[in-house]
Amino acid sequence: MRSVSGLSVKQLARVRGRLVEFAGEMFESMARKDQRRWGEVYLRGLMLDGKRKSIEPMAGRLQDGDEQCLQQFVNQSPWDWTGVRERLAVRMVEEIEPAAWAIDDTGFPKFGRESVGVARQYCGALGKIGNCQIGVSINAVSDEASCPIDWRLFIPAEWDHDSERRARCRLPEGERHRPKWAQAIEMLDELAGWGLRPAVIVADAGYGEITEFRQALEQRQLPYVVQVKGVTSVLGVNAEPTLAAWKGRGRPPVARYDQKRSSLRELALAAGEGALSEIVWREGSRGQLRSRFLALRVRPANVKLRRAAANNATELPVRWMLTEWPPGAQEPTKYWLADLPADTPLPQLVALAKIRWRIEHDYRELKDALGLDHFEGRSYPGWHHHVTLVAVAHAFLTLERTRRPQTRAAA
């Protein structure tokens, strides 16, 4: 159905009726009829075959394209992207039936310094530090499909006190620098307000390594499987805090863990290759994907966690440690911490740890076919409008791919 860079004119014509219906549902929160109309036009521009998906070339490819009207719709029109995202999230969570929500971020390479949120920072799209914006997303994901259901634009600290650039980019006063993990938690709270709750949260080490992020998930009772580094500090599952005798002077002592701490890497090496189990987690394009894994129950025990446990007079919580040790490797190559029940089967842990492959796959479509990072506007509202519309276009194509064969044949 798709070419590398989008749909052909004939392909787009075949799905036009369903697209109009889907756009009507997604854009119902827009106050004006002309906004809904140009929203549907913009979606067709994103999906139509073409190398660049910025406004000028899209308008030129569409018979009813109007560059000035599309510019007005995306960059100046005051429609609220939140209402569109809520409808998109509710619909796609129902359709995809996600096994997890994946937290991720992606770079938008930029020239110059005037686009909102741009700075020299690490950009995954470039594979190095470069001039870019960074978008943080939450994605509903299964092995069959994924869809970004909420977004935040990362604001570097240098933007907090640059009033001229903020004004030019229409950056709201309340939008200030905060860590990406904190933006992810904000989105989870927003999605909860829409009545949505994930089965599991998955994330790479950029999020999983942050103690505050894991604690925020635990406070919200959101289970997770997040990647961490092998040096992550842990204690054995049987470790217990001990209380020193009080001498009657000064503050009474609190219970502390005096046992020697280990790392995930050290635990895995101590268990040895004989403790590994071979797991097949999915069928790939070249056959079954399999590797060797080990799962142990541990108590994460870095200084922040130990201090929190002592201050609250609680024990360090028990979590799953999962490690991958591929055949032929001298030691494990990947590590995860998981807040899942003690009776969770190893294949389920592995499947959730590996499920992020789907969003990495779909991000290629979001960028290469739908122009996620092609937006040339500079404003904060314009960026949010564009990424929201790209997500709607991607959701529509996802639904087209997953339509039942008999439905497709009857269309």
Buried (B, 14 or more C-beta within 10 A) or exposed (E): EBEEBBBEEEBBEBBEEBBEEBBEEBBEBBEEEEBBBBBBBBBBBBBBBBEEBBBEBBBEBBEEBBBEBBBBBBBEBEBBBEBBBBBBBBBBBEBBEBBBBBBBBBBBEBEEEEBBBBBEBEBBBEEEEBBBBBBBBBBBBBBEBBBBBBBBBBBBEBBEEBEEBBEEBBBEEEBEBBBBBBBBBBBBEBBEEBEBEBEBBBBBBBBBBBBEBBBBBBEEEBBBBBBBEBEBBBBBBEBEBEEEEEEEEEEEEBBBBEBEBBBBBEBBBEBEBEBBEEBBBBEEEEEEBBBBBBBBEBBBBBEEBBEEBBEEEEEBEBBBBBBBBEEEEEEBEBBBBBBBEEEBEBEBBBBBBBBBBBBEEBBEBBBBBBBBBBBBBBBBBBBBBBBBBBBBBBBBBBBBEEEEEEEEEEE
